Amino acid sequence: MSISSIHTVVCRPVSVKKLGAPARLSARRSRVGEWRGASTLSGARPLVFAFAKAKQKGESVEDRASPIEDQLADDDEPFVHFDERDFAGTASVPVYVMLPLGVIDMNSEVVEPEVLLDQLRTLKSVNVDGVMVDCWWGIVESHTPQVYNWSGYKKLFDMIRHLGLKLQVVMSFHECGGNVGDDVHIQLPEWVREIGQTNPDIYFTDRAGMRNSECLTWGIDKQRVLRGRTALEVYFDYMRSFRVEFDEFFEDKIITEIEVGLGPCGELRYPSYPAQHGWKYPGIGEFQCYDKYLMKSLKEAAEVRGHSFWGRGPDNTESYNSTPHGTGFFRDGGDYASYYGRFFLNWYSRVLIDHGDRVLSMANLAFEGNSIAAKLSGIHWWYKTASHAAELTAGFYNPSNRDGYGPIAAMLKKHDAALNFTCVELRTLDQHEDFPEALADPEGLVWQVLNAAWDANIPVASENALPCYDREGYNKILENAKPLNDPDGRHLSCFTYLRLNTTLLESQNFVEFERFVKRMHGEAVSDLGLLPRTQETKLE
């Protein structure tokens, strides 16, 4: 998920008190890849619910206005009052901000450095802890194997260090472009694409034979098909080059974490819902195991099991945009729960876990005890069905009667790797209002994944899945970051905001963001429970 690269001058660092009048507050999430403006009245929902509960209890409400009407009766009132949890004195959770995808161009130069420096100063002015940067394989090792050009990243990292900001760095072994919000196109290295022209099986492949060049199939992790190297060796050489090149940033603790890219969008998942192949939300996606290397692995697993005829992918999963109940495999009581279905899904998910295991082993060798992390995507649609079809095609074997995230957390624990999870800002109620047929439950999914990680005793970080500028979204992030009355005092190890752009730096949006950062840091805010009134908050 991504937002556009920035090419215009925006706010210089200023005191929040000097920022202009309130602008539109909400950018309410509706579905994957979309966001739309919504009334700031949504921030006062607790009052609406309180009024409804009073009616349900039979309390007299005829002689009084609703709480919302009470608050809105006087147009001179600058704020709407609503219930809001106080996070003052709670544990401090560091806040990082992702930089634009195209901050470094294909010539390995910083794009519009003066503009970027202004924006970084603005972030620093509200005590943001640091920034996250993608280090693109397709830029650094673009033309020749094992010839790395880190020059642009050196300049960028120096800018960040001089401002006193910390760095999270992503080893981005995937293509940029074709996903929700991608505004730049950064392909895999040219020499890799040349190999793909003669051997397209280096890419993930669906049942119809369509290739996905976003990243390399995990089937070649141990195959010497990349100019004499395996994919694992290629990843290790790249990471080791980075570690040597930026040694001083590690020694000075400027780089606090390396997030290791493990699949499409840098996430540990199969590319099961590619927009370039026509997928649209909330389609179930398709299995991506039909390259010759993964098919060989499947056939070998079937032979070991003693059922060689199981060495094939399921033939009744339909297409990318199908619904679970429209397929023979994913419907309630479908083949996903059969002997064959369980065998296939066990194999499919094990390939995912084994890939993460192998690459993180290489990462620990390359980074010599520095903190590493892996990112999981929040596939929340169809979560309220028995099969959890969208999760299954992405490689998460998590039907309603099985925990698919515990084994992943255990693998991460083996490598002392943190888990970075998405979609902490999404509310299940919003998903049901906007796309009820998707049977989505982001809150249920977040709770399951966070607890799987905490039970494995690994650090858990998170990020928002879609743009977030409103208090309702920030409050949801805070609730997940610091669970109320948790007996063990568990909380997120850090939060990374997606992503730096001109909209975030607009007047009232940035006021809300600064307020959010303070609360993540455990600081008090003076306007607790007060939502700025705009024209949109007035009842029609």
MOFEN-V468781 format. One record per residue. N is the residue number from 1. RES is the residue in three letters. SS is DSSP state (2 for helix, 1 for strand, 0 for the rest). PHI is phi in degrees with one decimal (999 if undefined). D_CENTER is the distance of its C-alpha to the mean C-alpha in Angstrom with 2 decimals. Layout:
n->(N	N)
res->(RES	RES)
ss->(SS	SS)
phi->(PHI	PHI)
d_center->(D_CENTER	D_CENTER)
This chain:
n->(1	2	3	4	5	6	7	8	9	10	11	12	13	14	15	16	17	18	19	20	21	22	23	24	25	26	27	28	29	30	31	32	33	34	35	36	37	38	39	40	41	42	43	44	45	46	47	48	49	50	51	52	53	54	55	56	57	58	59	60	61	62	63	64	65	66	67	68	69	70	71	72	73	74	75	76	77	78	79	80	81	82	83	84	85	86	87	88	89	90	91	92	93	94	95	96	97	98	99	100	101	102	103	104	105	106	107	108	109	110	111	112	113	114	115	116	117	118	119	120	121	122	123	124	125	126	127	128	129	130	131	132	133	134	135	136	137	138	139	140	141	142	143	144	145	146	147	148	149	150	151	152	153	154	155	156	157	158	159	160	161	162	163	164	165	166	167	168	169	170	171	172	173	174	175	176	177	178	179	180	181	182	183	184	185	186	187	188	189	190	191	192	193	194	195	196	197	198	199	200	201	202	203	204	205	206	207	208	209	210	211	212	213	214	215	216	217	218	219	220	221	222	223	224	225	226	227	228	229	230	231	232	233	234	235	236	237	238	239	240	241	242	243	244	245	246	247	248	249	250	251	252	253	254	255	256	257	258	259	260	261	262	263	264	265	266	267	268	269	270	271	272	273	274	275	276	277	278	279	280	281	282	283	284	285	286	287	288	289	290	291	292	293	294	295	296	297	298	299	300	301	302	303	304	305	306	307	308	309	310	311	312	313	314	315	316	317	318	319	320	321	322	323	324	325	326	327	328	329	330	331	332	333	334	335	336	337	338	339	340	341	342	343	344	345	346	347	348	349	350	351	352	353	354	355	356	357	358	359	360	361	362	363	364	365	366	367	368	369	370	371	372	373	374	375	376	377	378	379	380	381	382	383	384	385	386	387	388	389	390	391	392	393	394	395	396	397	398	399	400	401	402	403	404	405	406	407	408	409	410	411	412	413	414	415	416	417	418	419	420	421	422	423	424	425	426	427	428	429	430	431	432	433	434	435	436	437	438	439	440	441	442	443	444	445	446	447	448	449	450	451	452	453	454	455	456	457	458	459	460	461	462	463	464	465	466	467	468	469	470	471	472	473	474	475	476	477	478	479	480	481	482	483	484	485	486	487	488	489	490	491	492	493	494	495	496	497	498	499	500	501	502	503	504	505	506	507	508	509	510	511	512	513	514	515	516	517	518	519	520	521	522	523	524	525	526	527	528	529	530	531	532	533	534	535	536	537	538	539	540)
res->(MET	SER	ILE	SER	SER	ILE	HIS	THR	VAL	VAL	CYS	ARG	PRO	VAL	SER	VAL	LYS	LYS	LEU	GLY	ALA	PRO	ALA	ARG	LEU	SER	ALA	ARG	ARG	SER	ARG	VAL	GLY	GLU	TRP	ARG	GLY	ALA	SER	THR	LEU	SER	GLY	ALA	ARG	PRO	LEU	VAL	PHE	ALA	PHE	ALA	LYS	ALA	LYS	GLN	LYS	GLY	GLU	SER	VAL	GLU	ASP	ARG	ALA	SER	PRO	ILE	GLU	ASP	GLN	LEU	ALA	ASP	ASP	ASP	GLU	PRO	PHE	VAL	HIS	PHE	ASP	GLU	ARG	ASP	PHE	ALA	GLY	THR	ALA	SER	VAL	PRO	VAL	TYR	VAL	MET	LEU	PRO	LEU	GLY	VAL	ILE	ASP	MET	ASN	SER	GLU	VAL	VAL	GLU	PRO	GLU	VAL	LEU	LEU	ASP	GLN	LEU	ARG	THR	LEU	LYS	SER	VAL	ASN	VAL	ASP	GLY	VAL	MET	VAL	ASP	CYS	TRP	TRP	GLY	ILE	VAL	GLU	SER	HIS	THR	PRO	GLN	VAL	TYR	ASN	TRP	SER	GLY	TYR	LYS	LYS	LEU	PHE	ASP	MET	ILE	ARG	HIS	LEU	GLY	LEU	LYS	LEU	GLN	VAL	VAL	MET	SER	PHE	HIS	GLU	CYS	GLY	GLY	ASN	VAL	GLY	ASP	ASP	VAL	HIS	ILE	GLN	LEU	PRO	GLU	TRP	VAL	ARG	GLU	ILE	GLY	GLN	THR	ASN	PRO	ASP	ILE	TYR	PHE	THR	ASP	ARG	ALA	GLY	MET	ARG	ASN	SER	GLU	CYS	LEU	THR	TRP	GLY	ILE	ASP	LYS	GLN	ARG	VAL	LEU	ARG	GLY	ARG	THR	ALA	LEU	GLU	VAL	TYR	PHE	ASP	TYR	MET	ARG	SER	PHE	ARG	VAL	GLU	PHE	ASP	GLU	PHE	PHE	GLU	ASP	LYS	ILE	ILE	THR	GLU	ILE	GLU	VAL	GLY	LEU	GLY	PRO	CYS	GLY	GLU	LEU	ARG	TYR	PRO	SER	TYR	PRO	ALA	GLN	HIS	GLY	TRP	LYS	TYR	PRO	GLY	ILE	GLY	GLU	PHE	GLN	CYS	TYR	ASP	LYS	TYR	LEU	MET	LYS	SER	LEU	LYS	GLU	ALA	ALA	GLU	VAL	ARG	GLY	HIS	SER	PHE	TRP	GLY	ARG	GLY	PRO	ASP	ASN	THR	GLU	SER	TYR	ASN	SER	THR	PRO	HIS	GLY	THR	GLY	PHE	PHE	ARG	ASP	GLY	GLY	ASP	TYR	ALA	SER	TYR	TYR	GLY	ARG	PHE	PHE	LEU	ASN	TRP	TYR	SER	ARG	VAL	LEU	ILE	ASP	HIS	GLY	ASP	ARG	VAL	LEU	SER	MET	ALA	ASN	LEU	ALA	PHE	GLU	GLY	ASN	SER	ILE	ALA	ALA	LYS	LEU	SER	GLY	ILE	HIS	TRP	TRP	TYR	LYS	THR	ALA	SER	HIS	ALA	ALA	GLU	LEU	THR	ALA	GLY	PHE	TYR	ASN	PRO	SER	ASN	ARG	ASP	GLY	TYR	GLY	PRO	ILE	ALA	ALA	MET	LEU	LYS	LYS	HIS	ASP	ALA	ALA	LEU	ASN	PHE	THR	CYS	VAL	GLU	LEU	ARG	THR	LEU	ASP	GLN	HIS	GLU	ASP	PHE	PRO	GLU	ALA	LEU	ALA	ASP	PRO	GLU	GLY	LEU	VAL	TRP	GLN	VAL	LEU	ASN	ALA	ALA	TRP	ASP	ALA	ASN	ILE	PRO	VAL	ALA	SER	GLU	ASN	ALA	LEU	PRO	CYS	TYR	ASP	ARG	GLU	GLY	TYR	ASN	LYS	ILE	LEU	GLU	ASN	ALA	LYS	PRO	LEU	ASN	ASP	PRO	ASP	GLY	ARG	HIS	LEU	SER	CYS	PHE	THR	TYR	LEU	ARG	LEU	ASN	THR	THR	LEU	LEU	GLU	SER	GLN	ASN	PHE	VAL	GLU	PHE	GLU	ARG	PHE	VAL	LYS	ARG	MET	HIS	GLY	GLU	ALA	VAL	SER	ASP	LEU	GLY	LEU	LEU	PRO	ARG	THR	GLN	GLU	THR	LYS	LEU	GLU)
ss->(0	0	0	0	0	0	0	0	0	0	0	0	0	0	0	2	2	2	0	0	0	0	0	0	0	1	1	1	1	1	1	0	0	1	1	1	1	1	0	2	2	2	2	2	2	2	2	2	2	2	2	2	2	2	2	2	0	0	0	0	0	0	0	0	0	0	2	2	2	2	2	2	0	0	0	0	0	0	1	1	1	0	0	0	0	0	0	0	0	0	0	0	0	1	1	1	1	1	0	0	0	0	0	1	0	0	0	0	0	1	0	0	2	2	2	2	2	2	2	2	2	2	2	2	2	0	0	0	0	1	1	1	1	1	1	1	2	2	2	2	0	0	0	0	0	0	0	0	0	0	2	2	2	2	2	2	2	2	2	2	2	2	0	0	0	1	1	1	1	1	1	1	0	0	0	1	0	0	0	0	0	0	0	0	0	1	0	0	0	2	2	2	2	2	2	2	2	2	0	2	2	2	1	1	1	0	0	0	0	0	1	1	1	1	1	1	0	2	2	2	0	0	0	0	0	1	0	0	1	0	2	2	2	2	2	2	2	2	2	2	2	2	2	2	2	0	2	2	2	2	2	0	0	0	1	1	1	1	1	1	0	0	0	2	2	2	1	0	0	0	0	0	0	0	2	2	2	0	0	0	0	0	0	0	0	0	0	0	0	0	0	2	2	2	2	2	2	2	2	2	2	2	2	2	2	0	0	2	2	2	0	0	0	0	0	0	0	0	0	0	0	0	0	2	2	2	0	0	0	0	0	0	0	0	2	2	2	0	2	2	2	2	2	2	2	2	2	2	2	2	2	2	2	2	2	2	2	2	2	2	2	2	2	2	2	2	2	0	0	0	0	1	1	1	1	1	0	0	0	0	0	0	0	0	0	0	0	0	2	2	2	2	2	2	0	0	0	0	0	0	0	0	0	0	0	2	2	2	2	2	2	2	2	2	0	0	1	1	1	1	1	0	0	0	0	0	0	2	2	2	2	2	2	2	0	2	2	2	0	0	0	2	2	2	2	2	2	2	2	2	2	2	2	2	2	0	0	0	0	1	1	1	1	0	0	0	0	0	0	0	2	2	2	2	2	2	2	2	2	2	2	0	0	0	0	0	0	0	0	0	0	0	0	1	1	1	1	0	0	0	0	0	0	0	0	0	2	2	2	2	2	2	2	2	2	2	2	2	2	2	0	0	0	0	0	0	0	0	0	1	1	1	0	0	2	2	2	0	0	0)
phi->(999	-160.4	-123.3	-64.9	-66.8	-100.1	-131.0	-131.1	-72.2	-125.6	-49.3	-81.8	-57.4	-141.1	-67.1	-60.4	-63.1	-92.7	-70.5	-74.0	-65.5	-57.6	-101.9	-57.3	-87.6	-97.6	-133.5	-71.8	-71.7	-117.0	-159.8	-59.2	86.0	-133.3	-148.8	-143.5	-64.8	-143.9	-61.7	-69.5	-59.0	-59.2	-67.3	-100.4	-53.9	-54.3	-68.7	-63.0	-64.8	-62.9	-65.8	-63.1	-64.5	-61.3	-64.4	-61.9	-81.7	82.0	-72.4	-69.9	-127.3	-64.9	-91.3	-141.5	-78.9	-67.7	-56.2	-62.5	-65.9	-57.0	-73.2	-98.0	-63.7	-100.6	-65.0	-82.1	-66.6	-81.2	-132.3	-102.2	-91.7	-156.9	-70.4	-152.8	-70.8	-93.1	-102.4	-61.7	85.5	-81.4	-58.3	-81.6	-109.0	-59.0	-117.9	-112.8	-125.7	-70.4	-80.6	-56.1	-58.7	-96.2	-65.6	-115.8	-88.0	-67.0	-93.3	60.5	-121.5	-69.6	-82.4	45.7	-59.9	-65.8	-63.3	-61.2	-61.6	-58.7	-66.2	-64.6	-62.4	-62.8	-62.3	-62.0	-64.0	-109.1	67.2	-60.7	-75.7	-176.7	-133.0	-109.9	-130.8	-83.4	-101.9	-81.0	-54.9	-68.0	-95.8	-73.9	-116.5	-65.1	-103.2	-134.5	-57.4	64.3	-113.2	-111.2	-117.0	-100.1	-59.0	-63.3	-68.4	-61.0	-63.1	-63.4	-64.6	-63.5	-57.9	-66.7	-64.2	-65.8	-87.6	79.9	-96.2	-93.2	-130.6	-105.5	-120.9	-103.5	-81.2	-94.5	-93.0	-122.8	-82.3	-106.1	130.2	99.4	-103.5	-57.3	83.9	-64.8	-115.7	-124.4	-121.2	-121.3	-81.3	-63.5	-52.4	-56.5	-68.4	-71.7	-64.9	-63.3	-63.8	-64.3	-68.1	-98.9	-135.6	-66.7	-73.5	-75.3	-106.8	-59.7	-139.3	-94.3	-63.3	-82.9	89.4	-74.6	-90.8	-123.6	-87.6	-68.4	-157.7	-83.2	-63.1	-71.6	-66.8	-105.5	-52.9	-116.8	-101.1	-83.5	-115.1	-112.1	53.7	88.8	-113.9	-81.3	-61.1	-60.2	-65.5	-62.9	-62.5	-63.5	-60.1	-65.1	-65.9	-67.0	-60.7	-60.9	-60.7	-71.1	-64.4	-113.6	-53.8	-64.0	-72.7	-74.1	-63.2	-87.5	61.7	-74.5	-83.1	-97.3	-161.4	-112.3	-94.5	-92.8	-66.1	-125.2	173.9	-60.4	58.8	77.9	-97.5	-80.1	-167.4	-77.6	-79.6	-83.5	-129.9	-80.0	-62.8	-67.6	-102.1	95.4	-66.2	-135.2	-63.5	-106.5	-57.8	-76.4	80.9	-136.0	-65.4	-125.4	-131.6	-102.6	-72.9	-67.0	-74.2	-71.1	-64.8	-62.5	-61.6	-63.9	-63.5	-65.1	-64.9	-66.8	-65.6	-61.7	-72.1	91.7	-131.8	-60.8	-71.5	-83.0	-79.5	-151.0	-82.4	-62.6	-108.3	-128.9	-97.1	62.7	-129.7	-52.4	-102.6	-73.5	-104.7	-56.0	-72.8	-94.0	-125.6	-77.3	-84.8	-97.6	-63.4	-56.6	76.3	-77.6	-68.3	-59.8	-98.3	-78.3	-59.5	-65.0	-58.2	-66.5	-60.8	-62.4	-67.6	-62.6	-63.4	-59.1	-73.6	-67.3	-59.8	-62.1	-65.5	-64.1	-62.0	-58.7	-59.6	-67.6	-69.6	-68.7	-61.1	-64.9	-64.6	-65.0	-66.5	-70.8	-102.6	50.1	88.8	-75.9	-66.6	-124.2	-146.9	-129.0	-109.3	-113.0	-86.5	-93.4	-92.1	-96.4	-80.7	67.5	-67.3	-91.9	-109.3	-69.6	-85.4	56.2	-55.9	-64.5	-71.1	-62.5	-67.7	-82.8	104.7	-96.8	-79.9	-132.1	-65.9	-63.0	-106.5	-150.0	-89.6	-88.1	-101.7	-58.1	-62.1	-68.6	-62.0	-64.0	-64.0	-64.6	-59.7	-56.0	-107.0	52.7	-99.3	-79.6	-105.6	-108.4	-121.9	-102.8	67.8	-72.1	-93.9	-82.2	-107.7	-59.3	-59.3	-62.3	-62.5	-69.8	-68.8	-90.7	-147.9	-59.4	-70.3	-76.3	47.1	-86.7	-151.3	-61.2	-66.6	-64.8	-65.6	-59.4	-62.0	-63.7	-69.2	-59.5	-70.5	-61.7	-70.4	-64.7	-64.4	-83.9	61.5	-117.9	-63.9	-123.2	-112.3	-154.4	-151.4	-77.7	-84.7	-131.2	-53.5	-138.0	-130.9	-109.0	-64.8	-60.8	-65.3	-62.9	-63.5	-65.9	-61.6	-61.8	-60.2	-74.9	-69.0	-135.4	-56.1	-68.7	58.4	-66.7	-63.4	-99.2	63.4	-74.0	-158.0	-63.0	-76.6	-169.1	-131.2	-116.6	-85.9	-102.4	-151.5	-60.5	-157.7	-66.7	-65.6	-58.2	-85.0	-69.5	-29.5	-68.4	-58.8	-74.3	-59.4	-64.3	-66.6	-60.3	-60.5	-62.0	-61.0	-57.9	-70.2	-64.0	-82.4	81.3	-91.7	-79.3	-122.0	-81.4	-110.0	-58.7	77.2	-120.4	-106.9	-56.5	-79.3	-130.0	-59.2	-73.0	-84.1	-79.1	-67.9	-91.6)
d_center->(6.94	9.51	12.64	16.09	17.80	20.36	24.01	25.99	27.27	25.82	26.74	28.40	27.97	29.83	30.50	28.58	32.04	32.96	30.16	31.36	31.68	28.79	26.86	24.87	22.51	20.27	17.63	17.08	14.34	16.20	14.34	11.60	12.36	14.89	15.77	19.29	21.50	22.80	25.59	25.12	27.28	24.18	23.98	27.39	26.60	27.79	31.23	31.29	30.47	33.17	35.68	34.95	35.41	38.73	39.94	38.97	41.01	43.99	44.17	46.11	44.04	46.69	48.11	45.01	42.20	38.61	36.59	34.76	38.17	39.49	36.82	37.19	40.97	41.58	40.18	40.96	38.43	35.54	33.04	32.00	32.00	29.52	28.45	25.78	25.12	26.39	24.16	26.96	27.83	24.69	22.90	21.33	17.57	16.89	14.83	13.48	12.73	11.12	14.13	14.69	14.06	17.85	18.99	20.95	22.97	24.34	27.37	25.35	26.25	24.46	24.21	26.27	26.39	28.48	26.03	23.14	25.40	26.16	22.56	21.92	25.09	23.96	20.82	23.16	25.60	23.43	22.77	19.16	19.00	17.50	15.18	12.65	14.09	13.46	16.72	17.26	19.49	20.93	22.25	23.45	25.20	25.80	29.47	30.93	29.78	29.58	30.32	27.54	27.40	25.51	27.66	25.19	22.75	25.80	26.69	23.24	23.00	26.53	25.73	22.94	25.28	28.19	26.36	25.69	21.89	19.94	17.58	14.41	14.68	12.59	14.94	13.80	15.96	14.67	15.89	14.51	15.78	15.90	12.37	11.58	12.62	13.61	16.87	18.07	19.07	18.95	20.32	20.82	23.94	27.13	28.92	26.29	26.56	30.33	30.11	28.03	30.86	33.29	31.04	28.24	27.55	25.38	22.61	21.00	23.38	23.58	26.77	28.29	28.03	25.47	23.78	20.22	20.42	16.73	17.13	19.99	20.82	20.80	24.45	25.52	24.16	27.83	29.59	31.43	30.69	29.21	32.52	33.59	30.35	27.90	24.19	23.87	26.54	24.91	21.63	23.81	26.07	23.31	21.80	25.35	26.32	23.52	24.62	28.23	27.68	25.84	27.83	28.90	25.38	24.85	28.35	27.94	24.67	22.97	20.21	18.80	16.15	15.35	12.02	13.45	12.20	13.05	12.57	11.37	8.58	9.19	7.90	10.77	11.75	14.49	14.22	15.60	14.74	15.66	16.67	19.39	21.06	21.30	18.54	18.00	16.23	17.11	18.67	18.57	18.02	20.29	20.82	20.53	23.27	26.24	26.65	29.86	28.41	26.25	29.10	31.49	29.42	29.38	33.13	33.86	32.00	34.01	37.22	36.59	36.06	39.37	38.19	37.97	37.63	34.12	33.04	31.47	28.40	28.86	30.74	30.08	26.35	27.15	24.62	21.08	21.75	23.87	23.58	24.00	27.50	28.48	28.33	30.63	27.98	25.38	27.79	29.00	31.36	30.24	30.40	27.06	29.16	32.15	33.29	32.07	28.75	28.07	29.19	26.98	23.78	24.64	25.12	22.01	19.72	21.91	21.40	17.63	18.40	21.25	19.28	16.87	20.11	21.92	19.48	18.76	22.55	22.97	20.48	22.50	25.62	24.46	23.19	26.00	24.71	22.08	18.82	16.22	12.77	10.72	7.08	6.89	5.39	6.82	9.90	12.00	14.73	18.03	17.14	20.56	22.50	24.21	22.68	18.94	19.41	15.97	14.77	17.99	17.72	14.29	16.14	15.43	19.05	18.53	21.32	22.77	25.26	23.16	20.39	18.02	15.76	18.75	19.71	16.34	16.54	20.16	19.41	17.11	19.95	22.39	20.87	20.20	16.52	13.96	10.97	7.55	5.81	3.59	6.34	8.90	10.66	11.67	15.27	16.86	19.95	18.42	17.08	20.59	22.31	20.62	20.26	22.37	22.96	19.37	20.08	16.51	15.85	12.42	14.45	16.16	13.19	11.63	15.21	15.82	13.01	13.68	17.34	17.21	15.85	18.33	21.06	20.59	20.91	17.92	15.97	12.74	10.31	7.34	5.55	6.11	4.89	8.37	11.12	12.77	16.34	18.27	19.55	18.71	14.94	15.49	17.78	15.37	12.96	16.22	17.40	14.53	14.76	18.50	19.71	23.18	26.11	24.24	27.33	25.68	24.12	20.63	17.80	14.50	15.37	13.40	10.85	9.24	9.67	8.32	10.98	14.73	16.89	20.32	19.37	17.86	21.15	23.37	25.84	24.78	21.02	21.47	23.80	21.21	18.64	21.41	22.27	18.77	18.88	22.34	21.43	18.56	21.34	23.71	25.99	28.08	27.80	30.98	29.79	28.40	28.68	29.71	27.93	29.45	31.55	31.23	33.13	30.37	30.99	34.59	35.57	36.97)
